[in-house]
Amino acid sequence: MAKLIVIHSFKGGTGRSNLTICLAALLARSGARVGVIDSDVMSSCIQILVGEDILRVERVLQSLAGPLPIRQIAHNLTSYLGPDTQGKLFVIPKERIFADPHATDIDAVYNRFQRAIESLALDIVLIDTPSGLNPEVLLSAAISDTFIILMRPDKQDYQGTGMMVELARRLHVPRIVMIVNEVPPDFDLGEVKTQVERAYQCEVGAVLPHSEQLMSMGSAAVFSMRHPEHPITHALQQIVASMHTAG
């Protein structure tokens, strides 16, 4: 059965979409068939790989085509990951899953996920949710196997992140994982990990340092593909390994 992994942050600007596509790329490179539900309509995850020009053409073609099965509407982006990629990477427009933005029927949303999984024979689905707290986040968390919460070491982020951890617990999400991103160079990464574990009483999957290389790339490419030996990539590979082994 495919695993549903939600990647969320209470605040915007945490690098969530970049992290999502890095994890998806590493999973696909390792042999998994991966689907990404992009939080921003047809957007950021795709742009990181193929650029805005191709994306604009795809939007026009899809608007002319009208409703299509997920197999035809999903973007197969495997070719952008290199010739030695062992798995597959698909990006699925979120409106194909969350057809009604006001829908609160968990069963209906779960069934749409299952149709996407079966149609594309997916092993793992990464759900890149919008920031904050809204019905889409609640529905995604309620059916997820793993809820990854991305935060920065910012005092303003601590309270909102705590609320998301409590929400995941109340929804009985099987696994909650914290990732701390953009840690300043004068911070001790081990100390940050200990502080976050104590604050939220849950697993910390990675503490990622600020990287000028990552900042300079913007969203022009997948960082984990461009810099396979970087410490950030190695940290993300450990998370990928845990996704494969988690029950």
Summary of the structure (lengths in Angstrom):
residues: 247
radius of gyration: 17.2
end to end distance: 10.4
largest distance: 53.5
contacts: 782
relative contact order: 0.19
helix: 50%
strand: 19%
